[in-house]
Amino acid sequence: MKGLRVLELSDALNVDSSDLLAVCAILKIKASSRLSMLSFEECKKINDYYENEI
């Protein structure tokens, strides 16, 4: 397994997938839809972003 889909990560983080796609754009991660695959490194960056926002 290479990583998670945007949809799966948004469920895990309990955030809306459209919000997660916006965070991907902020972090310059190429994800265009809920079904886009994210690497584990990208998932970690996104998770770190949300932890720092709280």
N, CA, C and O atoms as a Tripos MOL2 file, in Angstrom:
@<TRIPOS>MOLECULE
protein
  216   215    54     0     0
PROTEIN
NO_CHARGES

@<TRIPOS>ATOM
      1 N           0.8430   -1.1860    0.0000 N.3       1 MET1
      2 CA          0.0000    0.0000    0.0000 C.3       1 MET1
      3 C           0.8860    1.2460    0.0000 C.2       1 MET1
      4 O           1.8380    1.3400    0.7740 O.2       1 MET1
      5 N           0.5670    2.1830   -0.8600 N.am      2 LYS2
      6 CA          1.4030    3.3720   -1.0190 C.3       2 LYS2
      7 C           1.0000    4.5210   -0.1230 C.2       2 LYS2
      8 O           1.8030    5.4290    0.0930 O.2       2 LYS2
      9 N          -0.1950    4.5200    0.4000 N.am      3 GLY3
     10 CA         -0.6600    5.6260    1.2240 C.3       3 GLY3
     11 C          -2.1600    5.5500    1.4130 C.2       3 GLY3
     12 O          -2.7420    4.4670    1.4710 O.2       3 GLY3
     13 N          -2.7730    6.7120    1.5080 N.am      4 LEU4
     14 CA         -4.2140    6.7940    1.7190 C.3       4 LEU4
     15 C          -4.8410    7.6860    0.6630 C.2       4 LEU4
     16 O          -4.1880    8.5590    0.0900 O.2       4 LEU4
     17 N          -6.1100    7.4500    0.4210 N.am      5 ARG5
     18 CA         -6.8610    8.3610   -0.4330 C.3       5 ARG5
     19 C          -7.2730    9.5650    0.4150 C.2       5 ARG5
     20 O          -7.3540    9.4750    1.6400 O.2       5 ARG5
     21 N          -7.5300   10.6850   -0.2500 N.am      6 VAL6
     22 CA         -7.9630   11.8970    0.4430 C.3       6 VAL6
     23 C          -9.1820   11.5940    1.2990 C.2       6 VAL6
     24 O          -9.2720   12.0510    2.4380 O.2       6 VAL6
     25 N         -10.1160   10.8310    0.7620 N.am      7 LEU7
     26 CA        -11.3410   10.4700    1.4790 C.3       7 LEU7
     27 C         -11.0270    9.7130    2.7700 C.2       7 LEU7
     28 O         -11.6110    9.9910    3.8170 O.2       7 LEU7
     29 N         -10.1080    8.7610    2.6880 N.am      8 GLU8
     30 CA         -9.7490    7.9680    3.8710 C.3       8 GLU8
     31 C          -9.0720    8.8300    4.9340 C.2       8 GLU8
     32 O          -9.3550    8.6920    6.1240 O.2       8 GLU8
     33 N          -8.1900    9.7070    4.5060 N.am      9 LEU9
     34 CA         -7.4960   10.5720    5.4670 C.3       9 LEU9
     35 C          -8.4610   11.5700    6.0930 C.2       9 LEU9
     36 O          -8.3600   11.8630    7.2840 O.2       9 LEU9
     37 N          -9.3900   12.0910    5.3120 N.am     10 SER10
     38 CA        -10.3540   13.0430    5.8730 C.3      10 SER10
     39 C         -11.2310   12.3540    6.9160 C.2      10 SER10
     40 O         -11.5720   12.9580    7.9330 O.2      10 SER10
     41 N         -11.5990   11.1010    6.6750 N.am     11 ASP11
     42 CA        -12.3610   10.3430    7.6790 C.3      11 ASP11
     43 C         -11.5310   10.1350    8.9410 C.2      11 ASP11
     44 O         -12.0380   10.2820   10.0530 O.2      11 ASP11
     45 N         -10.2580    9.7930    8.7690 N.am     12 ALA12
     46 CA         -9.3850    9.5420    9.9220 C.3      12 ALA12
     47 C          -9.1700   10.8010   10.7520 C.2      12 ALA12
     48 O          -9.0870   10.7370   11.9790 O.2      12 ALA12
     49 N          -9.0800   11.9550   10.0720 N.am     13 LEU13
     50 CA         -8.8450   13.2200   10.7770 C.3      13 LEU13
     51 C         -10.1370   13.9020   11.1910 C.2      13 LEU13
     52 O         -10.1190   14.9210   11.8810 O.2      13 LEU13
     53 N         -11.2620   13.3340   10.7650 N.am     14 ASN14
     54 CA        -12.5850   13.8810   11.0840 C.3      14 ASN14
     55 C         -12.7520   15.3030   10.5480 C.2      14 ASN14
     56 O         -13.2380   16.1970   11.2410 O.2      14 ASN14
     57 N         -12.3320   15.4850    9.2820 N.am     15 VAL15
     58 CA        -12.4970   16.7620    8.5920 C.3      15 VAL15
     59 C         -13.1730   16.4990    7.2510 C.2      15 VAL15
     60 O         -13.1590   15.3770    6.7450 O.2      15 VAL15
     61 N         -13.7590   17.5390    6.6880 N.am     16 ASP16
     62 CA        -14.4100   17.4130    5.3830 C.3      16 ASP16
     63 C         -13.3460   17.2400    4.3010 C.2      16 ASP16
     64 O         -12.2850   17.8620    4.3610 O.2      16 ASP16
     65 N         -13.6330   16.4000    3.3200 N.am     17 SER17
     66 CA        -12.6420   16.1460    2.2650 C.3      17 SER17
     67 C         -12.3230   17.4060    1.4580 C.2      17 SER17
     68 O         -11.1960   17.5650    0.9890 O.2      17 SER17
     69 N         -13.3000   18.3040    1.2900 N.am     18 SER18
     70 CA        -13.0160   19.5450    0.5590 C.3      18 SER18
     71 C         -12.0510   20.4350    1.3570 C.2      18 SER18
     72 O         -11.2100   21.1180    0.7720 O.2      18 SER18
     73 N         -12.1740   20.4260    2.6810 N.am     19 ASP19
     74 CA        -11.2190   21.1630    3.5220 C.3      19 ASP19
     75 C          -9.8270   20.5630    3.4050 C.2      19 ASP19
     76 O          -8.8290   21.2820    3.3480 O.2      19 ASP19
     77 N          -9.7710   19.2380    3.3700 N.am     20 LEU20
     78 CA         -8.4840   18.5600    3.2490 C.3      20 LEU20
     79 C          -7.8390   18.8750    1.8990 C.2      20 LEU20
     80 O          -6.6230   19.0500    1.8220 O.2      20 LEU20
     81 N          -8.6350   18.9470    0.8420 N.am     21 LEU21
     82 CA         -8.1000   19.3200   -0.4730 C.3      21 LEU21
     83 C          -7.5560   20.7470   -0.4600 C.2      21 LEU21
     84 O          -6.5590   21.0400   -1.1190 O.2      21 LEU21
     85 N          -8.2100   21.6280    0.2870 N.am     22 ALA22
     86 CA         -7.7140   23.0010    0.4200 C.3      22 ALA22
     87 C          -6.3710   23.0190    1.1410 C.2      22 ALA22
     88 O          -5.4800   23.7820    0.7690 O.2      22 ALA22
     89 N          -6.2190   22.1920    2.1610 N.am     23 VAL23
     90 CA         -4.9470   22.0950    2.8760 C.3      23 VAL23
     91 C          -3.8700   21.5450    1.9420 C.2      23 VAL23
     92 O          -2.7210   21.9840    1.9850 O.2      23 VAL23
     93 N          -4.2440   20.5860    1.1040 N.am     24 CYS24
     94 CA         -3.2940   20.0570    0.1210 C.3      24 CYS24
     95 C          -2.7920   21.1730   -0.7840 C.2      24 CYS24
     96 O          -1.6030   21.2360   -1.0930 O.2      24 CYS24
     97 N          -3.6850   22.0450   -1.2060 N.am     25 ALA25
     98 CA         -3.2870   23.1670   -2.0640 C.3      25 ALA25
     99 C          -2.3370   24.0950   -1.3210 C.2      25 ALA25
    100 O          -1.3520   24.5620   -1.8940 O.2      25 ALA25
    101 N          -2.6240   24.3680   -0.0450 N.am     26 ILE26
    102 CA         -1.7530   25.2300    0.7670 C.3      26 ILE26
    103 C          -0.3630   24.6190    0.8870 C.2      26 ILE26
    104 O           0.6430   25.3240    0.8020 O.2      26 ILE26
    105 N          -0.3130   23.3040    1.0850 N.am     27 LEU27
    106 CA          0.9610   22.6070    1.2690 C.3      27 LEU27
    107 C           1.6140   22.2060   -0.0560 C.2      27 LEU27
    108 O           2.6630   21.5620   -0.0640 O.2      27 LEU27
    109 N           0.9910   22.5870   -1.1760 N.am     28 LYS28
    110 CA          1.4870   22.2690   -2.5210 C.3      28 LYS28
    111 C           1.5900   20.7670   -2.7500 C.2      28 LYS28
    112 O           2.5560   20.2730   -3.3320 O.2      28 LYS28
    113 N           0.5700   20.0520   -2.2750 N.am     29 ILE29
    114 CA          0.4520   18.6140   -2.5050 C.3      29 ILE29
    115 C          -0.5470   18.4250   -3.6360 C.2      29 ILE29
    116 O          -1.6570   18.9550   -3.5840 O.2      29 ILE29
    117 N          -0.1590   17.6770   -4.6480 N.am     30 LYS30
    118 CA         -1.0240   17.4820   -5.8080 C.3      30 LYS30
    119 C          -2.1140   16.4730   -5.4820 C.2      30 LYS30
    120 O          -1.8810   15.2640   -5.4690 O.2      30 LYS30
    121 N          -3.3000   16.9880   -5.2230 N.am     31 ALA31
    122 CA         -4.4810   16.1710   -4.9830 C.3      31 ALA31
    123 C          -5.6550   16.9230   -5.5920 C.2      31 ALA31
    124 O          -5.9420   18.0570   -5.2090 O.2      31 ALA31
    125 N          -6.3260   16.2940   -6.5330 N.am     32 SER32
    126 CA         -7.3750   17.0020   -7.2580 C.3      32 SER32
    127 C          -8.7870   16.5450   -6.8940 C.2      32 SER32
    128 O          -9.7620   17.2240   -7.2150 O.2      32 SER32
    129 N          -8.8990   15.3970   -6.2270 N.am     33 SER33
    130 CA        -10.2350   14.9060   -5.8790 C.3      33 SER33
    131 C         -10.1760   14.0640   -4.6120 C.2      33 SER33
    132 O          -9.1030   13.7920   -4.0750 O.2      33 SER33
    133 N         -11.3510   13.6610   -4.1490 N.am     34 ARG34
    134 CA        -11.4500   12.8280   -2.9440 C.3      34 ARG34
    135 C         -10.7730   11.4760   -3.1350 C.2      34 ARG34
    136 O         -10.4060   10.8290   -2.1540 O.2      34 ARG34
    137 N         -10.6010   11.0400   -4.3820 N.am     35 LEU35
    138 CA        -10.0160    9.7270   -4.6590 C.3      35 LEU35
    139 C          -8.5240    9.7810   -4.9580 C.2      35 LEU35
    140 O          -7.9090    8.7540   -5.2460 O.2      35 LEU35
    141 N          -7.9380   10.9770   -4.8900 N.am     36 SER36
    142 CA         -6.4960   11.1160   -5.1220 C.3      36 SER36
    143 C          -5.7260   10.3800   -4.0330 C.2      36 SER36
    144 O          -6.0980   10.4090   -2.8600 O.2      36 SER36
    145 N          -4.6360    9.7140   -4.4480 N.am     37 MET37
    146 CA         -3.7940    9.0000   -3.4930 C.3      37 MET37
    147 C          -2.7660    9.9450   -2.8850 C.2      37 MET37
    148 O          -2.1880   10.7870   -3.5720 O.2      37 MET37
    149 N          -2.5520    9.7890   -1.5910 N.am     38 LEU38
    150 CA         -1.5360   10.5650   -0.8720 C.3      38 LEU38
    151 C          -0.4980    9.5910   -0.3360 C.2      38 LEU38
    152 O          -0.8490    8.5320    0.1850 O.2      38 LEU38
    153 N           0.7620    9.9380   -0.4580 N.am     39 SER39
    154 CA          1.8140    9.1040    0.1170 C.3      39 SER39
    155 C           1.7790    9.2520    1.6440 C.2      39 SER39
    156 O           1.1420   10.1610    2.1770 O.2      39 SER39
    157 N           2.4680    8.3510    2.3260 N.am     40 PHE40
    158 CA          2.5160    8.4460    3.7860 C.3      40 PHE40
    159 C           3.2200    9.7320    4.2220 C.2      40 PHE40
    160 O           2.8700   10.3070    5.2530 O.2      40 PHE40
    161 N           4.2090   10.1890    3.4480 N.am     41 GLU41
    162 CA          4.9010   11.4370    3.7730 C.3      41 GLU41
    163 C           3.9410   12.6190    3.6550 C.2      41 GLU41
    164 O           3.9520   13.5200    4.4940 O.2      41 GLU41
    165 N           3.1080   12.6120    2.6080 N.am     42 GLU42
    166 CA          2.1230   13.6790    2.4350 C.3      42 GLU42
    167 C           1.0800   13.6350    3.5450 C.2      42 GLU42
    168 O           0.6610   14.6780    4.0470 O.2      42 GLU42
    169 N           0.6610   12.4340    3.9280 N.am     43 CYS43
    170 CA         -0.2980   12.2890    5.0310 C.3      43 CYS43
    171 C           0.2730   12.8610    6.3170 C.2      43 CYS43
    172 O          -0.4370   13.5080    7.0860 O.2      43 CYS43
    173 N           1.5740   12.6180    6.5520 N.am     44 LYS44
    174 CA          2.2170   13.1500    7.7590 C.3      44 LYS44
    175 C           2.2490   14.6740    7.7340 C.2      44 LYS44
    176 O           1.9970   15.3150    8.7550 O.2      44 LYS44
    177 N           2.5600   15.2700    6.5600 N.am     45 LYS45
    178 CA          2.5750   16.7260    6.4400 C.3      45 LYS45
    179 C           1.2000   17.3110    6.7450 C.2      45 LYS45
    180 O           1.0820   18.3140    7.4480 O.2      45 LYS45
    181 N           0.1700   16.6760    6.2100 N.am     46 ILE46
    182 CA         -1.1980   17.1510    6.4290 C.3      46 ILE46
    183 C          -1.5790   17.0080    7.8930 C.2      46 ILE46
    184 O          -2.1660   17.9180    8.4770 O.2      46 ILE46
    185 N          -1.2500   15.8720    8.4840 N.am     47 ASN47
    186 CA         -1.5420   15.6380    9.8940 C.3      47 ASN47
    187 C          -0.8230   16.6760   10.7670 C.2      47 ASN47
    188 O          -1.4160   17.2170   11.7000 O.2      47 ASN47
    189 N           0.4400   16.9520   10.4690 N.am     48 ASP48
    190 CA          1.1980   17.9620   11.2100 C.3      48 ASP48
    191 C           0.5550   19.3460   11.0700 C.2      48 ASP48
    192 O           0.4970   20.1100   12.0330 O.2      48 ASP48
    193 N           0.0760   19.6560    9.8710 N.am     49 TYR49
    194 CA         -0.5940   20.9440    9.6350 C.3      49 TYR49
    195 C          -1.7950   21.0760   10.5520 C.2      49 TYR49
    196 O          -1.9670   22.1070   11.2030 O.2      49 TYR49
    197 N          -2.6300   20.0420   10.6140 N.am     50 TYR50
    198 CA         -3.8230   20.1080   11.4670 C.3      50 TYR50
    199 C          -3.4500   20.1620   12.9520 C.2      50 TYR50
    200 O          -4.1200   20.8470   13.7250 O.2      50 TYR50
    201 N          -2.4020   19.4600   13.3610 N.am     51 GLU51
    202 CA         -1.9840   19.5170   14.7660 C.3      51 GLU51
    203 C          -1.5120   20.9100   15.1470 C.2      51 GLU51
    204 O          -1.7550   21.3570   16.2680 O.2      51 GLU51
    205 N          -0.8430   21.6020   14.2350 N.am     52 ASN52
    206 CA         -0.3520   22.9480   14.5040 C.3      52 ASN52
    207 C          -1.4630   23.9930   14.4800 C.2      52 ASN52
    208 O          -1.3210   25.0600   15.0770 O.2      52 ASN52
    209 N          -2.5530   23.7000   13.8050 N.am     53 GLU53
    210 CA         -3.6670   24.6350   13.7110 C.3      53 GLU53
    211 C          -4.5380   24.6240   14.9710 C.2      53 GLU53
    212 O          -5.2700   25.5800   15.2260 O.2      53 GLU53
    213 N          -4.4630   23.5650   15.7430 N.am     54 ILE54
    214 CA         -5.3340   23.4420   16.9310 C.3      54 ILE54
    215 C          -4.7180   24.1480   18.1180 C.2      54 ILE54
    216 O          -5.3000   24.1550   19.2020 O.2      54 ILE54
@<TRIPOS>BOND
     1     1     2 1
     2     2     3 1
     3     3     4 2
     4     3     5 am
     5     5     6 1
     6     6     7 1
     7     7     8 2
     8     7     9 am
     9     9    10 1
    10    10    11 1
    11    11    12 2
    12    11    13 am
    13    13    14 1
    14    14    15 1
    15    15    16 2
    16    15    17 am
    17    17    18 1
    18    18    19 1
    19    19    20 2
    20    19    21 am
    21    21    22 1
    22    22    23 1
    23    23    24 2
    24    23    25 am
    25    25    26 1
    26    26    27 1
    27    27    28 2
    28    27    29 am
    29    29    30 1
    30    30    31 1
    31    31    32 2
    32    31    33 am
    33    33    34 1
    34    34    35 1
    35    35    36 2
    36    35    37 am
    37    37    38 1
    38    38    39 1
    39    39    40 2
    40    39    41 am
    41    41    42 1
    42    42    43 1
    43    43    44 2
    44    43    45 am
    45    45    46 1
    46    46    47 1
    47    47    48 2
    48    47    49 am
    49    49    50 1
    50    50    51 1
    51    51    52 2
    52    51    53 am
    53    53    54 1
    54    54    55 1
    55    55    56 2
    56    55    57 am
    57    57    58 1
    58    58    59 1
    59    59    60 2
    60    59    61 am
    61    61    62 1
    62    62    63 1
    63    63    64 2
    64    63    65 am
    65    65    66 1
    66    66    67 1
    67    67    68 2
    68    67    69 am
    69    69    70 1
    70    70    71 1
    71    71    72 2
    72    71    73 am
    73    73    74 1
    74    74    75 1
    75    75    76 2
    76    75    77 am
    77    77    78 1
    78    78    79 1
    79    79    80 2
    80    79    81 am
    81    81    82 1
    82    82    83 1
    83    83    84 2
    84    83    85 am
    85    85    86 1
    86    86    87 1
    87    87    88 2
    88    87    89 am
    89    89    90 1
    90    90    91 1
    91    91    92 2
    92    91    93 am
    93    93    94 1
    94    94    95 1
    95    95    96 2
    96    95    97 am
    97    97    98 1
    98    98    99 1
    99    99   100 2
   100    99   101 am
   101   101   102 1
   102   102   103 1
   103   103   104 2
   104   103   105 am
   105   105   106 1
   106   106   107 1
   107   107   108 2
   108   107   109 am
   109   109   110 1
   110   110   111 1
   111   111   112 2
   112   111   113 am
   113   113   114 1
   114   114   115 1
   115   115   116 2
   116   115   117 am
   117   117   118 1
   118   118   119 1
   119   119   120 2
   120   119   121 am
   121   121   122 1
   122   122   123 1
   123   123   124 2
   124   123   125 am
   125   125   126 1
   126   126   127 1
   127   127   128 2
   128   127   129 am
   129   129   130 1
   130   130   131 1
   131   131   132 2
   132   131   133 am
   133   133   134 1
   134   134   135 1
   135   135   136 2
   136   135   137 am
   137   137   138 1
   138   138   139 1
   139   139   140 2
   140   139   141 am
   141   141   142 1
   142   142   143 1
   143   143   144 2
   144   143   145 am
   145   145   146 1
   146   146   147 1
   147   147   148 2
   148   147   149 am
   149   149   150 1
   150   150   151 1
   151   151   152 2
   152   151   153 am
   153   153   154 1
   154   154   155 1
   155   155   156 2
   156   155   157 am
   157   157   158 1
   158   158   159 1
   159   159   160 2
   160   159   161 am
   161   161   162 1
   162   162   163 1
   163   163   164 2
   164   163   165 am
   165   165   166 1
   166   166   167 1
   167   167   168 2
   168   167   169 am
   169   169   170 1
   170   170   171 1
   171   171   172 2
   172   171   173 am
   173   173   174 1
   174   174   175 1
   175   175   176 2
   176   175   177 am
   177   177   178 1
   178   178   179 1
   179   179   180 2
   180   179   181 am
   181   181   182 1
   182   182   183 1
   183   183   184 2
   184   183   185 am
   185   185   186 1
   186   186   187 1
   187   187   188 2
   188   187   189 am
   189   189   190 1
   190   190   191 1
   191   191   192 2
   192   191   193 am
   193   193   194 1
   194   194   195 1
   195   195   196 2
   196   195   197 am
   197   197   198 1
   198   198   199 1
   199   199   200 2
   200   199   201 am
   201   201   202 1
   202   202   203 1
   203   203   204 2
   204   203   205 am
   205   205   206 1
   206   206   207 1
   207   207   208 2
   208   207   209 am
   209   209   210 1
   210   210   211 1
   211   211   212 2
   212   211   213 am
   213   213   214 1
   214   214   215 1
   215   215   216 2
@<TRIPOS>SUBSTRUCTURE
     1 MET1         2 RESIDUE 1 A MET
     2 LYS2         6 RESIDUE 1 A LYS
     3 GLY3        10 RESIDUE 1 A GLY
     4 LEU4        14 RESIDUE 1 A LEU
     5 ARG5        18 RESIDUE 1 A ARG
     6 VAL6        22 RESIDUE 1 A VAL
     7 LEU7        26 RESIDUE 1 A LEU
     8 GLU8        30 RESIDUE 1 A GLU
     9 LEU9        34 RESIDUE 1 A LEU
    10 SER10       38 RESIDUE 1 A SER
    11 ASP11       42 RESIDUE 1 A ASP
    12 ALA12       46 RESIDUE 1 A ALA
    13 LEU13       50 RESIDUE 1 A LEU
    14 ASN14       54 RESIDUE 1 A ASN
    15 VAL15       58 RESIDUE 1 A VAL
    16 ASP16       62 RESIDUE 1 A ASP
    17 SER17       66 RESIDUE 1 A SER
    18 SER18       70 RESIDUE 1 A SER
    19 ASP19       74 RESIDUE 1 A ASP
    20 LEU20       78 RESIDUE 1 A LEU
    21 LEU21       82 RESIDUE 1 A LEU
    22 ALA22       86 RESIDUE 1 A ALA
    23 VAL23       90 RESIDUE 1 A VAL
    24 CYS24       94 RESIDUE 1 A CYS
    25 ALA25       98 RESIDUE 1 A ALA
    26 ILE26      102 RESIDUE 1 A ILE
    27 LEU27      106 RESIDUE 1 A LEU
    28 LYS28      110 RESIDUE 1 A LYS
    29 ILE29      114 RESIDUE 1 A ILE
    30 LYS30      118 RESIDUE 1 A LYS
    31 ALA31      122 RESIDUE 1 A ALA
    32 SER32      126 RESIDUE 1 A SER
    33 SER33      130 RESIDUE 1 A SER
    34 ARG34      134 RESIDUE 1 A ARG
    35 LEU35      138 RESIDUE 1 A LEU
    36 SER36      142 RESIDUE 1 A SER
    37 MET37      146 RESIDUE 1 A MET
    38 LEU38      150 RESIDUE 1 A LEU
    39 SER39      154 RESIDUE 1 A SER
    40 PHE40      158 RESIDUE 1 A PHE
    41 GLU41      162 RESIDUE 1 A GLU
    42 GLU42      166 RESIDUE 1 A GLU
    43 CYS43      170 RESIDUE 1 A CYS
    44 LYS44      174 RESIDUE 1 A LYS
    45 LYS45      178 RESIDUE 1 A LYS
    46 ILE46      182 RESIDUE 1 A ILE
    47 ASN47      186 RESIDUE 1 A ASN
    48 ASP48      190 RESIDUE 1 A ASP
    49 TYR49      194 RESIDUE 1 A TYR
    50 TYR50      198 RESIDUE 1 A TYR
    51 GLU51      202 RESIDUE 1 A GLU
    52 ASN52      206 RESIDUE 1 A ASN
    53 GLU53      210 RESIDUE 1 A GLU
    54 ILE54      214 RESIDUE 1 A ILE
